[in-house]
Amino acid sequence: MIGYILRRLAQLLPVLLLASVGIWAMVYAIPGGPVGMILGENATPEQIAALRAELGLDRPVIVQYWAWLTNALAGDLGVSLHSRQPVVSLIGERLPATIQLGLAATVVGLLIGIPVAVASALMPGSWLDRALSGWSALALGVPTFWLGILLILLFAVHLRWLPSASGYVPFWESPIEMLRNILLPALTLGIYVSGIFARFLRASLVAELRADYVRTARSKGLPERDVVGRHVMRNAMLPFVTIVGLMMANFIGGTVVTEAVFTYPGLGRLLITAISTRDYPLIQGCILVILVIYILINVMVDVLYAYIDPRIEYA
Amino acid sequence: MSARMAEPVLSVRALEVAFVGSGRPVPAVRGVDLEVHANEVLGIVGESGSGKSVTSLAISGLLPPTARVRGSIRLGGVEITEADHETLRRMRGVDVGMVFQDPTTTLNPVFTIGRQLTEGQIAHGRLRADAARTRAIELLREVDIPDPAGRVIQYPHQFSGGMRQRAVIAMAMAGHPRLIIADEPTTALDVTVQAQVLSLLARRQAETGAAVILITHDLGVIAEMAHRVAVMYGGRIVESGPVEQIFARPRHPYTVALLRSLPRLDGGAARLEPIPGQPPAPANLPPGCAFHPRCAVARDRARCRGEEPALRAAGPAHLSACHFAEEVPAPSAPRAGDGAEPVRPAVRRDSEPLLTVENLQVHFPIKAGILRRRVGWLRAVDGVSLTVHEGETVGLVGESGCGKTTTGRAVMGLVKATGGRIRFAGRDITSLGRGAMRQVRRHMQYVFQDPFASLNPIKSAGEIVAEPLRIHGLYDEMGGVGRIARLFEMVGLSPSMMGRFPHEFSGGQKQRIGIARALALEPRLLILDEPVASLDVSIQAQIINLLQDLQRELRLAYLFIAHDLSVVRHISDRVAVMYLGRIVEESEKQALYATPVHPYTQSLLSAVPVPDPTLRGVRRRIVLEGEIPNPASPPAGCTFHPRCFRASARCSAEAPAFLPYPGLPTRAACHHAGPLVPAPDAKHPQEVA
């Protein structure tokens, strides 16, 4: 099992290496480049040459890439052009907040999505099924910024139960404060993904319920809760974990709108700011970190897959 | 027959099941009475839509919520039609155990065999969780699974098909139920494995004294297993009685027709007598006797059309639901027509064969690892030689995975031969380019097994048949729509059906469309890959007769690929038997079936259930041990030696050559080839009495 995880990770090294080339080369694909960005339009050729030398841009491309790569591997992603702070520490401030929000939103999505899916799959075509399908459509259809604002109006402005602006409070410092801060953004994102979760799980549950092994399980006299809760659920989980993994990966860096509504200090907003100010080292760093997490989540999904389905061997 | 005196284990009275949906209720079962006693096997025979499976689901209370049940089902003192969910649940696995058709899908892939064997008994509170493993090992031992302690923690995909079905039987018997319902328990299995599973089922039934309901479409299985038989048609039992009487003196025209439509291992060469039309759909039953539109006895009499016949006595313990049961002919009586096979022009073997396959090999690479390196070869076809002459049918038989389909596909150029030669009409076609091969395929066409999957659902039947003409740019040249209409007539379909879509046709009609499509380009050779395997018995005979008529009219050559030895015997001139990618025996049909010399052919033939209960216990049966090995790692020497009852030390060391057998028109690949009589020294074979 451990060996399998290590092998899967080793298989991803070439992917990561290839991606790093892309990320690094991005700087050169855009007209102007970092020099023009820093010096502005009225720079003299001498100033440009001096800065290029300072940034190391006058060296051969391979050498530059190698230097960037070795630095990145050593944990040095350069310095932000804008704030002059190390990129690693800028990302380091935001990453825990982003991970915390992503996990919380996933938990909310599962808490809503799984019961909805199970209830509607057990009674396909019933009024409950139709009502719950309506819920899924609504959850997917409502824009997150609008839902976020509604939640702020209700819980922060009207009821005054929760803060309207959500800061990052680490769980281990104050669980209650953390919950108060994260509840609204997590609800906003969680309700959205619960629609996706419910749809996917319902579809695979309905398909599995028709399988022959369900009839066999019933013919043994198993109670219905075991038939559904164990036999059917375990099989239906296979396609479902893929979707949950994809959505979790999506929460890393992909929640800009929600972060903006709640002024939440996440990685998404950092990346957007970096892009709008053409802060190349910061863009590179953010994308690299997002990519690494994405890949890690995928390995986790693969491991879960092999755990759920014995036909997939740890090989 | 002392069991008959005692209280029956199961008693069904006036059972009616209808499915309600948006339209009017669809009657699936219409008034079924039956009882089963301890120590008794009741066989229920019927074609698709006869209501046999719905009856079994009603008995176990497993019908979907859309079913409406009337009548009475009494099992062990409980009235099932009135029981609540919890009572039914407590009954399942305790009073009744079930064995279903396909062991690959009836087991849950994500749980161990051991857990699935015992979870029912644990849920019933009849087994403690800490004793489950010991009990599961015991259950596997009872169904002869080797190394039960190691197997119990394995998952279904680590079991072979036959072992899975053994496990399912063990599961059904885990709670010592008084009644076992086995619904087509061997239909998905190969014939040698079927023989193992049937003898296991018979042994466990005798050991436990359980009552068994055996549901099947296979009259051979019924003849070997059942004590009493109920024949179902159109949702009712049309005949029931002791198995010997049902086969010797059937008293319902449908039973007679079924027996007559069956190609048999022990039958003559007479033309099959199919039942005209098709089994009725439950939603669309004919009025009066449901069988009258297809009946040879009814002769359009008003009583058959207007009045549904009740079951009445037709002999001791023998019931028939026919107004004219006395007129029903014996199954062996002379038939309506002269019955004999119309004279076929003799096959001329002196000329060059139309198709010659020499030492054909198809090896697929097995790849593994990150870089997908080749780690071995799967020898799907490993040295097959055969010839097919004009107007001749060569049968290619074997169990699943023996390479018969791959052989057919390699001849068509659909998979690439990795070795050997293929000659067609005097030309080497082994390594032709795409364009040249397309020209060859004009004369060589393929008919697929599954008529449901092999027709494009969004094209009309006419378009499907016309497609080969269009691909070859010959549509107008060969007569356009007139040609298509002629093709429809040739396969017995009305040209007025050309505009219909595949879903509007029955299974047999779809296969006719598939044959018409194959005939469109006037080919000389048809490769027929299990063309009747998915059809009902009565429809099977129609298609076989059609193929024989077409061959006679068009001088077609057939390469007939099938697993069913009876069908192959009926249609073929010569037969080749395949095992693990090789032909082990090849001969004229008569010689091969009368005097097989290869032990595999002998076992295969002895394993086929014959629809004649009087042969039960008389006919010697060789039950092969084990199952077909993995073709990726075949045994050394003769690949059959681990299962062979004649194997010697030489067999495991040296692969036998494919040589003529003296005195017979036979070639065989066996170091110890020879007829079965005198009896083989009983080293391995399990003789089943």
Contacts between the chains, C-beta under 8 A, distances in Angstrom:
chain1	res1	chain2	res2	distance
A	11	B	370	5.9
A	211	B	105	6.6
A	212	B	100	6.3
A	212	B	102	6.5
A	212	B	105	3.9
A	212	B	106	4.7
A	213	B	105	6.6
A	213	B	106	5.9
A	213	B	107	5.9
A	213	B	108	4.1
A	213	B	109	7.7
A	215	B	62	6.4
A	215	B	100	6.8
A	215	B	106	7.4
A	216	B	98	7.5
A	216	B	100	6.4
A	216	B	106	4.6
A	216	B	107	6.9
A	216	B	108	7.5
A	216	B	116	8.0
A	216	B	168	7.5
A	216	B	171	7.6
A	217	B	108	7.0
A	218	B	62	5.9
A	218	B	92	6.9
A	219	B	60	6.0
A	219	B	62	6.4
A	219	B	92	5.5
A	219	B	93	6.9
A	219	B	96	8.0
A	219	B	97	7.4
A	219	B	98	4.1
A	219	B	100	7.9
A	219	B	172	7.7
A	220	B	92	6.5
A	220	B	93	4.3
A	220	B	119	6.8
A	220	B	120	3.0
A	220	B	123	7.4
A	220	B	171	6.8
A	220	B	174	7.9
A	221	B	89	5.2
A	221	B	90	6.5
A	221	B	91	7.2
A	221	B	92	3.8
A	221	B	93	3.6
A	221	B	94	6.4
A	221	B	120	5.4
A	221	B	123	6.3
A	221	B	124	5.8
A	221	B	175	7.8
A	222	B	89	7.7
A	222	B	93	8.0
A	222	B	119	6.5
A	222	B	120	6.2
A	222	B	123	5.1
A	223	B	89	6.4
A	223	B	123	6.2
A	224	B	85	7.8
A	224	B	89	7.9
A	226	B	119	7.6
A	226	B	123	6.5
A	230	B	111	8.0
A	231	B	108	5.3
A	231	B	111	7.5
A	234	B	108	7.8
A	234	B	110	4.9
A	234	B	111	7.6
A	235	B	108	7.1
A	235	B	109	7.3
A	235	B	110	6.0
A	308	B	110	6.4
A	309	B	109	7.0
A	309	B	110	5.8
A	310	B	109	7.4
A	310	B	110	6.2
A	310	B	112	8.0
A	310	B	155	4.3
A	310	B	157	7.3
A	311	B	109	6.0
A	311	B	155	7.1
A	311	B	157	4.9
